[in-house]
Amino acid sequence: MANSIIGAGIIGLPFAFKEAGFWMGIILLIALTIVVDWTVRLLIHDGKLAGKSTYQDLMEFAFGRAGLVAISIFQFAFAFGGMCAYCVIIGDTIPHVIRSLFPRINEVPVIWIFGNRQLCISFFTLFVSYPLSLYRDISKLAKTSALALVAIGVIIVSVAIEGPMTPEDIRGSSDIRFNFANDEALQAIAVISFAFVCHHNSFLIFGSLKQPSLNRFATVTHWSMGIAFSTCLALAVSGYLVFTDKTAGNILNNFPSDNTFINIARLAFGLNMFTTLPLEVFVCREVLETFYWPNEPFDKMRHFVITTALILVTLAISLSVCDLGILLELTGSFSATVLAFVLPPMCYLKLAKGSLWEWNKVPHWLCVTFGIVIMVLSTFFSIAKIIFPSDTAAPQTCN
């Protein structure tokens, strides 16, 4: 489970601290870890009440067709947002490494495309991730999760070591380093939620236990959340304290392109995106197949068309977006908050016996309310940030 949480979203946690403020960032990280720990366990409890073993089946059992529509929309949005973010990460990492290894690559025919952000994204998405996405069964790609953990480990160590040694001119203001709270705490909740959501994998993790039980799953969840919290806190604090108000959506973008240690982290992280992207394509495709063609046999042409359309739309979006932070905000606010904070307690309220207004159900109502409020407000503010960018915001450049 810790492996499911500690994914690409962790790269944006220093940015979440920039939005929330140092102490508020820590408070939010602690609070959301506790809430996610509870809702993950609650989701499995819901499954036991309904006799269902998937998130989709649970929602359909509890709320009928409306439940299936809701879970399909939010799971698709979360996976699709992840796809766009992973393409942006490829552009943020691989070209930096290649230009560092070959400073005069722009003068080399054909090969120069690997030093160009847009062309690099296009090449690796279309010629590496896309063919892998066409596999009907991509279970083998799930084994690359070990590479993801290695990449995250390298990133945490490199940021912690190289951050304090960066030149003063690229660091942030030390005056606001320990601000209690900033004015974008709602968006910070969305970014943290994107990093922590693992509910779509909870039933798989529960089923993988040798002797599945709620008590055993609770133990696994507590340990996993503890490990994930420690890892996320280490990266968020070490990155934010150096770059403060200049912290980028991808913390690696704050470092010079010629930093060797950081480039090793960029390379490991970028290579991992090649195989992570197809996993999200698989999720999006399965959501569409289950929703529109639930009882029809596998069709090669439909499989090909859906996969190709997903890749091309994702590529188009990633080529026009340079700010990873806004993708994490939008995806986290619209979908991650609902998957983590709204739907699990709603299922419990629907399935549990007794009155809806019993005292022991107050936490569930509070969690649902919290999730809905955060979804609406943070999505609104994230969209407003795109339409009406702040005059004080650092300009985002695609290079």
MONORRA-V946214 format. One record per helix or strand of 3 or more residues. SS is the DSSP state (H for helix, E for strand). FROM is the first residue (numbers start at 0). TO is the last residue. If there is no record, write none. Layout:
ss: [SS	SS]
from: [FROM	FROM]
to: [TO	TO]
//
This chain:
ss: [H	H	H	H	H	H	H	H	H	H	H	H	H	H	H	H	H	H	H]
from: [1	7	21	54	64	104	110	116	138	167	173	184	198	213	250	259	299	323	358]
to: [4	19	49	62	100	106	114	132	162	169	175	195	207	245	253	291	319	350	386]
//
